[in-house]
Amino acid sequence: MTEDEARQWVRNRYDVPRETRLAAFVDLLRDEATRQNLVSPSTLDEIWARHVVDSAQLLDHVDVDGPWLDIGSGAGLPGIVLAILRDSTVELVEPRKLRTAFLQHCVDALSLANVTVHTAKVERTTGRAAVITARAVGSLDTLFRIARHRADRSTIWVLPKGRNAQSEVEDAQLWWQGSFHVEPSVTAADSLIIVAKEVRPR
């Protein structure tokens, strides 16, 4: 997906105010990337495809409207993007203070009243989430272990992964049961998305 195709993908799905907010977030991310290593520098020229649409597409796999928990939010991906595109609450959990300072700056600058930011490991947070996501945080088994206290059987886990997604599912199924699907990403042929429901220990 090219940058022009990514911008068009957003325009076809969302209204002008949301696209304008996404563009403002992209500017904030580019600026902050000069001060801390939020995303790989090689991806800054493909930021709409590699990061914005890659995050936004996760909404296509969710059919519930409730609190969304984003673990290891870092650069605001996918959490800030999701908060711009949906009205329900989004909770961003990130243990590094410099990154949560950036996240809070984005929340304030973009007037995102539906977002809360926590400087913490997810293990130290509480509350049930309707949807849980994490980008480049850990294996599927690890994510279930550190965040299962935030979920119940109705929680949907939507987790962007690389080409090894299917093997992660197979490994996790040694310890966890539920409904697991691996879906293709719209942004890259070698990217996949794990969608898990009714997750519980074996």
C-alpha positions as CSV (number, residue, x, y, z in Angstrom):
1,M,0.0,0.0,0.0
2,T,1.4,3.4,-1.0
3,E,1.0,6.6,1.0
4,D,-1.6,7.9,-1.5
5,E,-3.5,4.6,-1.3
6,A,-3.4,4.8,2.5
7,R,-4.7,8.4,2.6
8,Q,-7.5,7.3,0.2
9,W,-8.3,4.3,2.3
10,V,-8.9,6.6,5.3
11,R,-11.0,9.1,3.2
12,N,-13.2,6.3,2.0
13,R,-14.1,5.2,5.5
14,Y,-14.0,8.3,7.7
15,D,-15.2,11.9,7.8
16,V,-13.0,14.9,7.2
17,P,-12.6,15.9,10.9
18,R,-11.2,12.5,11.8
19,E,-8.8,12.5,8.8
20,T,-7.7,16.0,9.9
21,R,-7.0,14.8,13.4
22,L,-5.1,11.8,12.0
23,A,-3.0,14.2,10.0
24,A,-2.3,16.3,13.1
25,F,-1.3,13.2,15.0
26,V,1.1,12.2,12.1
27,D,2.7,15.7,12.5
28,L,3.1,15.2,16.2
29,L,4.6,11.8,15.7
30,R,7.1,13.0,13.1
31,D,8.1,15.9,15.4
32,E,8.6,13.6,18.5
33,A,10.5,11.1,16.4
34,T,13.3,13.7,16.3
35,R,13.7,13.4,20.0
36,Q,13.0,9.8,20.9
37,N,12.9,6.5,19.0
38,L,9.2,6.0,18.7
39,V,9.1,4.2,15.3
40,S,11.8,2.9,13.0
41,P,13.2,5.9,11.1
42,S,12.9,3.9,7.8
43,T,9.1,3.9,8.2
44,L,8.6,7.7,8.6
45,D,8.2,8.1,4.8
46,E,5.5,5.5,4.8
47,I,3.8,6.6,8.0
48,W,0.2,6.5,6.7
49,A,0.5,3.0,5.3
50,R,2.9,1.5,7.9
51,H,1.3,3.0,11.0
52,V,-2.0,4.8,10.5
53,V,-3.8,2.4,8.3
54,D,-2.1,-0.6,10.0
55,S,-3.6,0.6,13.2
56,A,-7.0,1.7,11.9
57,Q,-7.7,-1.6,10.2
58,L,-8.0,-3.3,13.6
59,L,-11.5,-1.7,13.9
60,D,-12.6,-4.0,11.1
61,H,-12.3,-7.0,13.4
62,V,-14.3,-5.6,16.3
63,D,-18.1,-5.8,16.6
64,V,-18.5,-4.4,20.1
65,D,-18.6,-0.9,21.5
66,G,-16.8,-0.7,24.8
67,P,-13.6,0.2,26.5
68,W,-10.5,-0.5,24.5
69,L,-7.2,-1.3,26.2
70,D,-4.0,-0.7,24.3
71,I,-0.9,-2.4,25.9
72,G,2.5,-0.9,25.3
73,S,1.1,2.1,23.5
74,G,4.5,3.7,22.9
75,A,4.1,6.0,19.9
76,G,0.3,6.0,20.1
77,L,0.0,3.0,17.7
78,P,-2.6,1.8,17.5
79,G,-4.1,3.5,20.6
80,I,-4.2,7.2,19.5
81,V,-5.3,6.2,16.0
82,L,-8.1,4.1,17.4
83,A,-9.2,6.9,19.8
84,I,-9.5,9.3,16.9
85,L,-11.6,6.9,14.9
86,R,-14.0,5.7,17.6
87,D,-15.9,7.5,20.4
88,S,-15.7,4.9,23.1
89,T,-13.0,5.0,25.7
90,V,-9.4,4.0,24.9
91,E,-6.9,3.3,27.7
92,L,-3.3,3.6,26.8
93,V,-0.8,1.7,29.1
94,E,2.9,2.3,28.6
95,P,5.6,1.9,31.3
96,R,8.1,4.4,29.9
97,K,7.6,8.0,31.1
98,L,9.0,9.7,28.1
99,R,6.5,7.9,25.9
100,T,3.5,8.5,28.2
101,A,4.5,12.2,28.2
102,F,4.2,12.1,24.4
103,L,0.9,10.2,24.6
104,Q,-0.5,12.8,27.0
105,H,0.7,15.6,24.8
106,C,-1.2,14.0,21.8
107,V,-4.3,13.6,23.9
108,D,-4.2,17.3,24.9
109,A,-3.2,18.6,21.5
110,L,-5.9,16.6,19.7
111,S,-8.6,17.1,22.4
112,L,-9.2,13.4,22.8
113,A,-11.6,13.3,25.7
114,N,-12.1,9.6,25.4
115,V,-8.5,8.7,26.2
116,T,-6.7,7.9,29.5
117,V,-3.0,7.4,29.7
118,H,-1.3,5.3,32.4
119,T,2.5,5.1,33.1
120,A,2.6,1.5,34.2
121,K,3.0,-2.1,33.2
122,V,-0.4,-3.6,32.3
123,E,0.0,-6.1,35.2
124,R,-0.5,-3.2,37.6
125,T,-3.7,-1.9,36.0
126,T,-7.3,-2.9,36.7
127,G,-10.7,-2.9,35.0
128,R,-12.4,-5.0,32.4
129,A,-11.7,-4.2,28.7
130,A,-14.1,-5.1,25.9
131,V,-11.2,-5.1,23.4
132,I,-7.4,-5.5,24.0
133,T,-4.7,-4.8,21.5
134,A,-0.9,-4.6,21.6
135,R,1.6,-3.9,18.9
136,A,5.1,-5.4,19.1
137,V,4.8,-6.2,22.8
138,G,5.3,-9.9,23.2
139,S,4.2,-13.3,22.1
140,L,0.5,-14.3,22.2
141,D,1.1,-16.5,25.2
142,T,2.9,-13.6,27.0
143,L,0.1,-11.1,26.2
144,F,-2.5,-13.5,27.6
145,R,-0.5,-14.0,30.8
146,I,0.1,-10.4,31.5
147,A,-3.3,-9.1,30.7
148,R,-5.8,-11.9,31.4
149,H,-6.9,-10.0,34.5
150,R,-8.2,-7.2,32.3
151,A,-10.4,-9.6,30.2
152,D,-13.3,-11.9,30.5
153,R,-14.7,-14.5,28.0
154,S,-16.4,-11.7,26.0
155,T,-13.3,-9.7,25.5
156,I,-11.9,-9.6,21.9
157,W,-8.1,-9.6,21.5
158,V,-7.0,-7.9,18.2
159,L,-3.3,-8.3,17.8
160,P,-1.2,-7.2,14.8
161,K,1.5,-9.7,14.1
162,G,4.1,-10.6,11.5
163,R,4.3,-13.7,9.3
164,N,4.7,-16.0,12.4
165,A,1.2,-15.4,13.7
166,Q,0.0,-18.9,13.0
167,S,2.8,-20.5,14.9
168,E,2.2,-18.1,17.8
169,V,-1.4,-19.3,17.9
170,E,-0.3,-22.9,17.9
171,D,2.1,-22.3,20.8
172,A,-0.5,-20.4,22.8
173,Q,-3.0,-23.2,22.4
174,L,-0.8,-25.4,24.6
175,W,-1.9,-23.2,27.5
176,W,-5.0,-21.3,26.3
177,Q,-8.3,-22.2,24.7
178,G,-10.8,-20.1,22.8
179,S,-11.6,-19.0,19.3
180,F,-8.5,-18.0,17.3
181,H,-8.4,-16.6,13.8
182,V,-5.5,-15.2,11.7
183,E,-6.5,-12.5,9.3
184,P,-4.5,-10.8,6.5
185,S,-3.4,-7.2,6.9
186,V,-4.5,-4.7,4.3
187,T,-1.1,-2.9,4.4
188,A,1.5,-5.7,3.8
189,A,1.4,-9.2,2.5
190,D,3.7,-10.5,5.3
191,S,1.6,-8.9,8.1
192,L,-1.2,-10.8,9.9
193,I,-3.7,-10.0,12.6
194,I,-4.7,-12.5,15.3
195,V,-8.3,-12.2,16.5
196,A,-9.0,-14.2,19.7
197,K,-12.3,-14.6,21.6
198,E,-13.4,-16.5,24.6
199,V,-9.8,-16.8,25.7
200,R,-9.3,-18.8,29.0
201,P,-6.6,-21.0,30.5
202,R,-6.7,-24.7,29.7
